[in-house]
């Protein structure tokens, strides 16, 4: 998965254009979910694409957050069902330093 060239929501952890590797088998279930980690998530019920965000669990469900919280405030996830929300966990990232 390559981040869009204008995707600044996860700066400084991930920069626009970075390539990430997503483990589509993680989490396998609720016991494997790691609050505060980076996941590829569906941002809406009918969303065919995905976004790379941090997910936090709380007593009310799940919170989707960006690392660039100044421009992108946290929001409550549209569902608490991990299977519907999460595409997979981001496990690796690559940045082209020739363009840095």
Backbone bond lengths (Angstrom), bond angles and torsions (degrees), N, CA, C in turn:
res aa  C-N    CA-C-N  psi(-1)  N-CA   C-N-CA  omega(-1)  CA-C   N-CA-C  phi
1 X - - - 1.442 - - 1.522 108.18 -
2 X 1.311 117.76 129.85 1.458 121.71 177.51 1.519 108.65 -108.90
3 X 1.338 115.55 131.82 1.455 120.16 178.16 1.520 109.54 -70.45
4 X 1.312 115.99 142.81 1.463 121.01 179.47 1.522 110.45 -60.64
5 X 1.312 116.23 150.09 1.470 121.71 -178.22 1.528 112.40 -62.17
6 X 1.330 117.68 -20.81 1.462 120.52 179.41 1.532 112.33 -107.88
7 X 1.327 117.22 12.60 1.465 121.96 -178.14 1.529 110.22 -82.55
8 X 1.312 116.01 98.58 1.463 120.32 -177.55 1.525 112.99 -107.39
9 X 1.317 117.77 4.28 1.462 120.37 -173.72 1.524 114.00 -67.60
10 X 1.321 119.10 -23.85 1.467 120.57 -177.80 1.531 113.07 -105.38
11 X 1.356 116.60 12.51 1.462 119.75 176.30 1.520 109.01 -67.24
12 X 1.295 121.21 142.85 1.455 128.36 5.79 1.535 113.81 -92.17
13 X 1.344 118.06 -2.73 1.466 120.00 -177.27 1.516 111.26 -62.12
14 X 1.321 116.55 -48.04 1.460 122.80 177.89 1.516 108.58 -124.82
15 X 1.307 116.01 135.93 1.462 122.32 -179.42 1.525 109.96 -101.99
16 X 1.334 117.53 154.42 1.463 119.82 174.81 1.528 110.97 -53.38
17 X 1.326 116.74 134.39 1.459 121.71 -179.68 1.511 114.62 91.19
18 X 1.350 118.22 -11.26 1.468 120.23 176.97 1.521 110.18 -61.28
19 X 1.305 115.94 151.01 1.458 122.16 175.89 1.518 107.68 -106.77
20 X 1.337 116.58 131.75 1.458 120.75 178.93 1.525 109.99 -121.20
21 X 1.325 114.37 149.89 1.458 121.69 175.66 1.524 107.60 -102.36
22 X 1.319 116.20 127.93 1.461 122.31 -176.71 1.523 109.44 -112.09
23 X 1.338 116.20 124.12 1.458 122.01 174.70 1.525 107.46 -86.40
24 X 1.325 116.29 103.63 1.465 121.21 -175.90 1.527 112.35 -72.74
25 X 1.330 118.08 -9.30 1.463 121.49 177.12 1.523 112.54 -94.92
26 X 1.316 118.10 4.68 1.467 121.65 -178.63 1.523 108.48 -121.49
27 X 1.293 121.15 120.67 1.459 125.59 5.78 1.532 111.52 -87.60
28 X 1.318 115.15 149.44 1.463 120.58 177.35 1.528 110.66 -78.62
29 X 1.317 115.81 -23.87 1.461 121.62 178.70 1.511 109.42 -166.86
30 X 1.324 116.21 -179.49 1.463 120.98 -176.84 1.528 111.96 -59.31
31 X 1.320 118.14 -31.58 1.467 120.07 -178.61 1.532 112.22 -71.60
32 X 1.330 117.95 -19.66 1.470 122.00 178.25 1.524 113.12 -89.70
33 X 1.331 117.86 -13.54 1.461 121.33 -178.93 1.524 109.96 -64.84
34 X 1.345 115.98 132.60 1.466 122.44 179.95 1.525 108.58 -115.78
35 X 1.315 116.64 107.32 1.456 121.79 179.44 1.526 110.27 -61.07
36 X 1.326 116.03 136.25 1.460 121.58 178.29 1.519 114.27 90.81
37 X 1.315 118.62 -4.23 1.462 122.03 179.41 1.530 110.21 -89.81
38 X 1.326 115.74 168.63 1.462 121.77 -175.99 1.530 109.91 -95.04
39 X 1.329 114.95 129.77 1.456 122.22 -178.75 1.529 110.09 -132.10
40 X 1.325 115.83 155.62 1.462 121.72 166.39 1.523 105.05 -87.85
41 X 1.333 116.49 123.32 1.464 120.90 -174.59 1.525 111.33 -128.23
42 X 1.319 114.75 152.84 1.457 121.45 171.26 1.525 106.67 -84.36
43 X 1.325 117.05 127.01 1.458 120.52 -174.82 1.529 113.36 -85.57
44 X 1.320 117.31 -6.30 1.459 121.10 177.97 1.508 110.60 -160.06
45 X 1.293 115.93 163.38 1.461 122.59 -177.25 1.529 112.02 -56.81
46 X 1.321 118.06 -39.97 1.465 121.99 -176.99 1.528 112.49 -103.15
47 X 1.313 116.92 13.69 1.465 121.58 -176.97 1.521 109.81 -77.77
48 X 1.331 116.46 117.52 1.458 120.52 179.27 1.521 111.71 -83.65
49 X 1.332 117.58 -20.49 1.451 121.61 178.04 1.524 110.27 -92.39
50 X 1.306 115.15 -168.84 1.457 118.92 176.96 1.525 109.37 -147.66
51 X 1.320 115.10 165.50 1.459 122.36 177.43 1.520 107.70 -128.17
52 X 1.311 116.31 153.69 1.460 121.54 177.73 1.526 106.96 -98.14
53 X 1.335 115.74 118.77 1.462 122.41 -174.90 1.528 110.62 -146.24
54 X 1.320 115.13 163.87 1.464 120.59 169.79 1.522 107.73 -87.13
55 X 1.317 115.89 142.85 1.464 121.26 176.80 1.522 108.95 -117.33
56 X 1.311 115.19 132.95 1.457 121.52 177.95 1.520 108.15 -124.18
57 X 1.322 115.86 133.66 1.452 120.68 175.27 1.519 109.75 -92.74
58 X 1.337 116.23 139.64 1.460 120.32 172.18 1.521 107.98 -141.41
59 X 1.299 117.03 -179.14 1.462 120.29 -174.79 1.534 112.39 -63.71
60 X 1.339 117.68 -20.95 1.458 121.00 -179.15 1.513 114.20 -95.37
61 X 1.321 118.21 -0.53 1.461 121.12 -179.12 1.506 111.52 133.43
62 X 1.322 117.08 -128.75 1.460 122.20 -176.32 1.523 110.33 -125.41
63 X 1.319 115.15 142.34 1.452 122.70 177.01 1.527 108.03 -113.46
64 X 1.336 116.77 129.50 1.461 122.91 175.58 1.518 107.07 -96.93
65 X 1.344 116.47 125.69 1.462 118.34 -179.71 1.517 111.10 -134.96
66 X 1.318 113.46 157.34 1.455 122.64 176.37 1.512 108.34 -107.50
67 X 1.314 117.45 159.58 1.458 119.80 174.30 1.525 110.65 -77.36
68 X 1.328 117.75 -25.48 1.456 123.71 175.82 1.537 107.41 -90.67
69 X 1.338 116.19 72.11 1.466 120.33 -174.87 1.525 112.90 -71.55
70 X 1.330 117.40 -18.29 1.469 120.47 178.45 1.532 110.38 -62.14
71 X 1.314 116.27 -43.81 1.467 121.40 -177.41 1.523 113.80 -98.35
72 X 1.334 116.76 -18.00 1.465 121.50 -175.60 1.532 109.60 -134.28
73 X 1.337 118.26 89.71 1.464 120.73 -177.77 1.534 111.80 -68.73
74 X 1.332 117.14 153.56 1.471 120.97 177.49 1.520 110.98 -60.84
75 X 1.328 115.04 154.63 1.460 120.55 177.78 1.520 109.78 -143.61
76 X 1.302 115.46 152.56 1.464 120.52 177.08 1.521 108.88 -72.01
77 X 1.333 116.48 137.30 1.467 121.69 178.53 1.525 109.85 -66.16
78 X 1.304 115.85 149.96 1.464 121.57 -178.64 1.527 112.33 -70.87
79 X 1.339 117.03 -15.84 1.466 122.16 176.75 1.527 109.18 -150.32
80 X 1.315 116.04 154.32 1.465 121.51 174.26 1.528 110.74 -97.67
81 X 1.326 117.19 0.28 1.465 122.35 179.47 1.531 108.67 -79.90
82 X 1.323 116.19 107.66 1.468 121.21 -177.06 1.525 112.50 -58.61
83 X 1.317 117.42 -36.91 1.468 121.04 -178.30 1.528 111.83 -66.02
84 X 1.309 117.71 -33.29 1.462 121.50 179.09 1.526 111.61 -81.98
85 X 1.330 117.05 -33.78 1.453 121.93 -173.77 1.527 113.29 -83.66
86 X 1.337 116.14 -45.76 1.464 120.85 -170.04 1.519 111.81 -93.83
87 X 1.336 115.22 129.37 1.463 121.85 172.14 1.522 108.66 -82.74
88 X 1.339 117.33 -40.97 1.456 122.78 178.98 1.518 110.30 171.88
89 X 1.321 115.36 171.53 1.462 120.67 -179.84 1.527 110.22 -92.05
90 X 1.329 115.79 135.56 1.465 121.06 176.46 1.529 107.18 -75.88
91 X 1.339 115.97 120.86 1.469 120.35 -174.75 1.521 113.29 -115.62
92 X 1.343 117.48 -8.05 1.460 119.87 -175.83 1.516 108.85 -161.39
93 X 1.327 116.42 148.01 1.447 120.86 177.20 1.523 111.59 -138.02
94 X 1.337 116.28 150.98 1.465 121.93 179.67 1.514 108.34 -135.88
95 X 1.329 114.31 136.70 1.465 121.00 179.29 1.508 108.30 -125.41
96 X 1.319 117.10 134.08 1.453 122.61 176.62 1.527 108.39 -79.43
97 X 1.308 118.05 105.70 1.463 122.36 -177.07 1.519 112.99 -78.20
98 X 1.329 117.53 -9.67 1.457 119.59 176.37 1.529 111.13 -67.21
99 X 1.315 115.96 -26.00 1.466 120.94 179.62 1.518 112.50 -96.07
100 X 1.307 118.12 -0.14 1.477 121.65 -177.07 1.522 110.49 -79.07
